[in-house]
Amino acid sequence: QVQLVESGGGLVQAGGSLRLSCAASGSIFSINAMGWYRQAPGKQRELVATTTGISINYADSVKGRFTVSRDNAKNTVSLQMSSLKPEDTAVYYCYVASRTTYYRPYEDYWGQGTQVTVSS
């Protein structure tokens, strides 16, 4: 069993910055991928940024503004957001793909979500 705890959400003015953090705990042998997704009102959940520790994927809408990073020793992943826009307003969800044993398949886990609101 894996638990994800997110923090750092809040209200910020357009052009401002915000940093989200996520800590994974529980029965973790290894983590393959960690990252962030988001869901705006009336829209589907979409990828924001993920990393395997080797490769990084960013949504085109956040490329150049957001930076995802992970600390393998602490099983944490962060999302540094800058030059925020009102369209970045959404619930942001932490994502982790982990396994309990080396011979077990990776499984997906999701955080509860943290609200990010960007005002004009």
Summary of the structure (lengths in Angstrom):
residues: 120
radius of gyration: 14.1
end to end distance: 40.4
largest distance: 49.4
contacts: 357
relative contact order: 0.33
helix: 2%
strand: 58%
